[in-house]
C-alpha cells in the first residue's frame, strides 16, 4: 500500500491511544515523523512501478507455459539460433528524466524538454537465444513512410495510430523473422511472443506455421517474468536511448519551432540512436536472459540455477 508521512502520523496516534499515552505528551508531529524515518533508514521514494494483484492461477499458468516450452524443445531439438523472442515497446521523441539535481527548498523544479512527451513510435525488438539481435522494426504514427532515406539496418513502417496490428505482425514475420539465419531454408523454429491480441490472430498463426515454426504465447500477466525481452533487452535499450537523448538535449544549438520550442528529433536521427546507441548491450546478456526465463536452459538441468542467480553487475534495473 502507498504510505505517506500523513499515514505514518495517523498510525502513530492510533498506537499511542492503545498505549494510553495522552495526546498532550505525544502529537506525532511532522518533526517527529521526519526524525523517526531518518533513524530507521526510511525516506520518500518515487514510485517505479505499480504492483497489481496477480491472478490466483498465476503460478500454474507459468509452470504450464514452461512445461510447454520444454515439451517443444524435446520434440524438435531447436538450435539456439532458431529460438527467438520478440516484443513491442513504445519509444518517445521526448525522453526527459523524471528526476534532476537541484537546490534544496525550491518549490518548482523545471526540466527542459521539446514538449513532445506524448509523441511516440512503436518499436519491435527481437533476439535469438544465441545472443543474436534481429533488425529493429519501427512503426511511425502516420499514414505514409517518410521519403527521406533511413539508415541501413532498421525497417520502418507507418500506421495511422502507430500500433502493431495484425498486418504489420505478418509483415514483421516475413521481413525480420523470416530473414534470420536459417529462415529462408525454413529450419524448424520456435518464436515466443506475449499475449497481445495482434499476436493471436489466424493470419499470424498461419504465417508462423508456413515458416515451419511453433508459436509460443506467454500467459497474460506473466510476460514480465517469462520473457527475455523484458528481463534484459527493453530496460537496457531504454536506458541507453535516454542517455543519448540527454546528450543531444545538452548539446544545444537546436532548431526551434515558430512558437520557440525545441524541434523534436527527426525520424532519421531517432533511427540512428536506436541502431548506434540503444542496441549496444552485449550478446551475453541476451543469452543469460533467455536462460533466466527458462527458454533455453540446458535440457539436462545443469543450468537451472541460472533462474535464481543475481543479475549481471553494471546492468541497470535488472531483476533476479
Buried (B, 14 or more C-beta within 10 A) or exposed (E): EEEEBEEBBEEBBEEBEEEEEEEEEBEBEEEBBEEBBEEEEBEEEEEEEEEEEEEEEBEEBBEEBBEEBBEBBEEBEBBBBBBBBBBBBEBBBBBBEEEEEEEEEEEEEEEEBBBBEEEBBBBBBBBBBBBBBBBBBBBBBBEEEEEEEBEEEBBBBBBEEBEBBBBBBBBBBEEBBBEBBBBEEEBBBBBBBBEBEBBBBEEBBEBBEEBBBBBBBBBEBBBBBBBBBBBBBBBBBBBBBBBBBEEBBEEEEEEEEEEEEBEBBEBBBBBBBBBEBBBEBEEEBBBBBBBBBBBBBEEEEEBEEBEEEEBEEEBEEBEE
